[in-house]
Amino acid sequence: MRNAKSEILDQVRKYHRNTAGAEFIPDVTPVLASGAVLDEDDRVALVEAALDMRIAAGTSSRALERALARYFRLRKAHLTNSGSSANLLALASLTSPQLGDSRLVPGDEVVTVAAGFPTTVNPIIQNGLVPVFVDVELGTYNATPERIEQAIGPRTRAIMMAHALGNPFAVEEIAQLARDRDLFLIEDNCDALGSTYRGQLTGTFGDLATESFYPAHHITMGEGGCVLTDNLALARIVESLRDWGRDCWCEPGEDNRCFKRFEQQMGTLPPGYDHKYIFSHVGYNLKSTDLQAALGLSQLNRIDEFGKARRQNWTRLREALDGLPHLLLPEATPGSDPSWFGFTITVRPDAPFAPRALIDHLESRRVATRRFFAGNLTRHPAYEGREFRVSGPLANSDIITERTFWIGVHPGLTNEMIDHSIAAVSEFVTLPF
């Protein structure tokens, strides 16, 4: 059987080599905004896990969790079925009764930004808490420590923010603000894997951090994510919430690791009730599988390679588009080294053309565009009738809603593709309007 497996995997490698990408044809081949870069090792890893029928969380999942914790130099990483689920678990963990007086309770406030993706905000509402929206700066597209501090009120208990399109917010200063004000900090690091601030990886400053391994992100499991923390008490709560809310911490297929399986009494259950079926949280089932984790382990080896390509593609765009009229180009947050998720463009209000006209032109040249996610979230129908507070005007978030989009810098793009994007932008904005 071992020889048969090796033969199959050899054939998988040959199959992969025979499916090489086609030649790039300008205006025909799509220049995608995002996308996974998968090599033959990734394909083999996924097929091997399938051959071994590792269909639930198991050896690959545990190995990937350990590898992620080592990469971030944090104590714990817990895999999830998506980055959105990771955000839900991270926020929900702060409501656990096991935190005592430190827990967040309904009506408590969580400071966040108005311009972003909804899954950073939705867990706040889903847990009966109140989002406090602040504006961001144009150029970096992040909130500043000053804006965050001004938003803190008597019921504020936490800060939950994403590093915008891979560009770190001033996380060291905001983490210090959180400590000074006795607030929790959750870093949504889903778009920023490999980014650094003042030489330190983003995702390592807060109480909890989240990652997404969706195909659009820096590495992929297909679907997947994780929650990271250096706090063992929070890690245990995250694990419980992820795994149905159970109190038991045995691995799947394992029994009695604590040697007290039939020797505990909790709640009003009878003494000795099977600990594998005692639940200490109202939880979920948000686990990933070994099929996903096998791919993630293979992809993890390429974080630095992918980050280098993202930085090079972003820099190529930034240098070539610098000085063009009517556009506000992105800037890295001072002190940061972003592993960019995308290249943001804001059409200035005094431009002689509408943002939609530039977007339509790029799309006609097969250069894919994406809005800056939801723009100003408070303007979406999903949040009508929801309780939230706004700190200060959201003028920049409104500009982003009306005038901002981004194009791709992911490692699947070649220099030829990036140059095509440059030409498509340049030829439009320099027309004699």
C-alpha positions, 0 to 999 in steps of 0.5 A: 500500500505504501508503494501504491500511495507513492505512485499516486502522489508521483502522478499528482505531481506530474498532473500539477506540472501539466496544468501550468498557467496560460500565457498572459494576454493583456485585456484578455487574461484577468488580473485578479484582485486576489487569489491563492498560489498553489504549487505541487507540494500543496496539491500533494499535501491535500491528496495525501490527507484525502488518501489517509481519510483524515476527514476530521481535525487530527494530526495535521490540525494539531501540527498546524496549530503548533506551527502557527503558535511558533511563528507568532511566538505565542502560546496557543493557536486554535484553528477554525473553519473561517476567519469570520468564525475566528473573530466570533470566537475571539470576541465571544471568549471575552464574555465568558463567565469564567472571566469573573468581573472582567467579562464583557456583558450586554450593553458594554461597548467595543471600539471599532472602525466604521470603514471595514469588513462586517465580520470585525463588527458583527460579533460585537452585535451578536454578543449583545455588545455595542459597537463604537465606530470611529473614523480612519485616516485617508492614505493609511485607512486606519484609525489613530490612537487619538481617535480611539482614545476619544471614543472611550466612554464609561462602558467601553471594555474592549477595542477590536480592529483590523489592520487595513488591507495589511497596513498595520494600525499603530498597534503598539500605542493602541495596545498601551492605551488598552492596558492603561484603560484596562481594556481588552484588545483584539487584533483582526490580523486576517489581512495582515499575516506577516506584517510588522509594526516597529519590528514586531509581527502584527497579531502579537500585541493584543489579548487575542488575534485572528487570521483568515486562510480563505483563498484571498488571504496570505496563505490558504486552507481553502476555508479556515482561520485561527485564533491566537493568544498568549493568555492560556485562560483565554485560549481554553475558553476559545477552545471550549466555545469552538468545540460545542462549549464542552468543558472537556479538553481531550483531543478528538478520539481521546479519552480521560486526559485529565484522569478525572473523567468520571470524578467531577461534579459541575452545575447540578449534574450528578457526581461523576457525570461523564466529563466529555459531555459536560458543557461550560459555555453556550458554544458552537462547532467551528472546527476545521478539518485535517484536509484543510490543515494539511494544505495550511501546513504546506502553505505555511512554508511560503509565508515569507515568499508570499510576503516578499511578492506582495511588497514588491508588487505594491511597491511597483504600483506605488512608484509607477503611479506616484504623481498621477493627477486626481488620485490619492495613493496609499501610505504605510503607517509610520514604523510599519512594514506591511505585507500588503493585501491590496493596493488602495486608490481613492479618487480625489473629490475634485477629479474631473471623473467619477470613481465609477468611470475609472473602475469601469475602465479598469474592469474593461481592461480585465483589471479586477477591482474591489471596493474598500469592503463595506465602506462606512458600515453604519450606512448599510441596511444590516445595521438599521435599528441596531444599537451603536455609538459614533464617536466624531464625524465619519467624513473619511469613511464616507469618502471611502464609501464613495471614492475608494477601491483597490486592485491586486498585489497578490503573489500570483501576479507577474510583473507583466500583470502589474505593469498592465494594471499601471498602464490601465490606470495611467491611461485613464487618469491622464485623458484630457477630460 
